[in-house]
Structure formats: structure tokens, C-alpha cells
Amino acid sequence: MASISISAVKKNYGHFPVLHGVDLSIKDGEFIVLVGPSGCGKSTLLRMIAGLEDISAGEIAIEGQKVNDLPPKDRDIAMVFQSYALYPHMTVAENMSYSLRLRKTAKERIADIVANASTKLGLDALLQRRPKALSGGQRQRVAMGRAIVRRPKAFLFDEPLSNLDARLREQMRAEIKKLHADLGATSIYVTHDQIEAMTLADRIVAMHGGVVQQVGPPLELYDRPANLFVAGFIGSPGMNFINGYYVAREDGAAVRFADGTLVEVEARGTLANDTAVTLGIRPEHVVIAPNGAIEAGVDLIEPTGFGIIMHLSVHGLPFKVFTLDRAVLESRSTIRVDFPRQTLHVFDGEGRRVD
């Protein structure tokens, strides 16, 4: 396996910039997930690592070797696509062994390698089937097996689970994680699904508008998002935001909302009094309390089985609460809520986290 270094990488399509100088260092054996909304540049960056897109500026190195001008076949990279890209006229065994046969690997060696990979992926009983006789999850496992047999320096995954239903995505996430633990392979995984990012990654690279917004372990991005984008993108349901003004007090600090309501926050020493801020709180941290400081209108109740998602209106803004309490509430009712100060996030006028 190999480390991968990305230094000041830019990508332009004509005069239109897509990536604005990406810097990223990936350690040998690390599982990195590139996450962000459609059009943020994550798939473009993955394709540049694979050699399927030209680099407009900057440098990409694999195991210390600059690969900017190296063709894809010479980078020793295996890529798994969302479309599976299997040969329909070949059996599972033939699809998995195709690259080995091109390299003129000995037949006995091919048989051993394919057997080992198929066992890891639970494909032993399917080796003589053709793709049309397989389910979507089985086809994706074959695509992964075809990548595994090559024993490349790194695996690249481009939204491999997006064509699968929810149950299969959950199953395949677990299989990919087990496979990574077994192989110890350097892996870069692209998705717009932040649940996949949270469950799979050693580190998440959150991207927006062709810029890396934050890099870190999943829980770091969840607990200490660097800015409003990361705070709103990571987590499901997403973080709630309310605009207000910072109030410095002798006994601590607070945020004042438009109606004059004060919510206590941990003191942010870098903020001046009356600075415009955005207060953030995750839905599971909101406390429903009869004497809560904030009044909220109940617009919609969504039972999930595990808990309830409540859609509220706070100061005319949409607001969500997640609770395990199955107490029946009616839409169009009114409740009161509190925001525990230790769970609150404060962002400045530029959207940056303030500690």
C-alpha cells in the first residue's frame, strides 16, 4: 500500500475553476472519505488521483513519486465505480480475473487469488454466474473483488453505494469496513452521504465549492465543526441555526435573539459585545421542558421507530428536535424548549467557529 500526497492541486475547466488549491496528506493504510454536496469537486479530485482527469496546477504524489503526467495504468490504483462496470458476457470469476489475465499471470496463481478474494466477499457460490443474474449488492461485491485481486497501492471508491437501496447500503458499508480492516489498504472514498462518511472514515475531508472546509476524525467534525457548512452538513437531522448577538456579562455570556430572549453560552473571549453571531445546536441536544426559555410551534411530527423527529418553528425559522420520548404531540401545538449551554456552537459573521 502507499501514502498519497496532494499539494496545492487546482482544476479548471476552461476559465471555470472547480478545485481551488487542495492540500491533503493521506497515510499508508488510511481510510479517507471525501464528502460534500454535488458539484463540490470531490469526484473530480478522485479522478485526478486516478489519472482520469488532468491536473491544472499543483502536484499529486503516490508513495513519494510524482504522478501528474503518469497514465492511469502506471499508477497502480484500483477504482470502484457506482455503475459496477462489469463485463456482461463474462462470469464473476472471469470479471475478477480479467486484469490478472492481461498481465499473463499463471492460471494456478489466478485461481488462488480469485478464490481468496471471493471468500472474503462471500462470492464463492456465484463465481460461474454472469452479472445479469446478480443483485445490485452482489455486482458491487464483484466490482470490489476485481479491484482486490490486483493488489494495488490504493483503492479509490466513487460513490459505490449510491445505486443500492437503503438496506443494501447499510450491509455494504459494513462489508467495506470489514474489508478495509482485513486488507489494511489505503482507501479514498467519495460520497455525498454523510452517514457513510461518519461510519467508514478514519478521517473525513469535508468539501464545499472546490475548497476543503475541514479535515479530521468523524467525531471531531461532528462535535467541533470548523464552520457553518460543516456544522450543517455533518449530522442527520442537521444542526439548527438561529441568528443573534453576543452578550458579554460579568457572570458569563449569552446570545440575544431578535425578540430579546437570552440563551446562556460558554464565554467566547474573542467576541466583542453585540457582535452578530449564529448559534447552533444539534436536534438531539434540545431539551423539551415545560418552563423552557424558548417557545416553539410544532409543525410536524415524524416517528422513526427509534425516536421522534419534531419539526418546530422558532422565531419563524424551521427547527428540528430529535427525542426518544414517544409522547404524543399534536401538530400546531406549542411547546417550550431549552438549549443546554455546553451543547451550543457559536459562529461569527463569516461563519467560522468561535471557541
Buried (B, 14 or more C-beta within 10 A) or exposed (E): BBBBBBBEBBBBEEEEBBBBBBEBEBEBBBBBBBBBEEEBBBBBBBBBBBBBBEBBEBEBBBBEEEBBEBEBEEBBBBBBBBEBEBEEEBBBBBBBBBBBEEEEBEEEEBBEBBBEBBEBBEBEEBBEBBBEEBEBBBBBBBBBBBBBBBBBBBBBBBBBBBBBEEEBBBBBBEBBBEBBEEBEBBBBBBBBBBBBBBBBBBBBBBBBBBBBBBBBEBEBBBEBBBBBBBBBBBBEBBBBBBBBBBBBEEEEBBBBBEEEBBBBBEBBEEBEEEBEBBBBBBBBBBBBEEEBBBBBBBBEBEEEEEBBBBBBBBBEEEBBBBBEEEEEBEEEEEBBBBBEBEBBBBBBEEBEBBE
